[in-house]
């Protein structure tokens, strides 16, 4: 996983100099989740469910006709970054308090490049 500052830096550089990244593919994702639950007293109940799904996909296909173009597919990079921060805190004061926190984070990243 990449640091959030690195992903933000990559996106900032891409915004400042788009011509330099003409053949590059850059994606960035930042997810920050804060879950807090607190109970004071008798018979209190807190139930929190959180689901975060992130899907990032990149594909690059290039076809050059003719014999002289076969080895001249452009370079270009594919860069993906994901940062996920999850903070869960729960506190109970009193009797018979129930706190249930359920958190699920799924991240799917894939890249594909073909040159013919």
SULPENOR-V463368 format. One record per backbone hydrogen bond with DSSP energy under -0.5 kcal/mol. CO is the residue of the C=O (numbers start at 1). NH is the residue of the N-H. If there is no record, write none. Layout:
CO;NH
CO;NH
//
This chain:
3;7
4;8
5;9
6;10
7;11
8;12
9;13
10;14
11;15
12;16
13;17
17;20
17;21
18;21
19;22
21;24
25;79
27;81
29;83
31;85
33;87
35;89
37;91
39;93
44;98
46;100
48;102
50;104
52;106
54;108
56;110
58;112
60;114
62;116
63;65
66;69
67;70
69;72
77;25
79;27
81;29
82;2
83;31
85;33
87;35
89;37
91;39
93;41
95;43
98;46
100;48
102;50
104;52
106;54
108;56
110;58
112;60
114;62
//
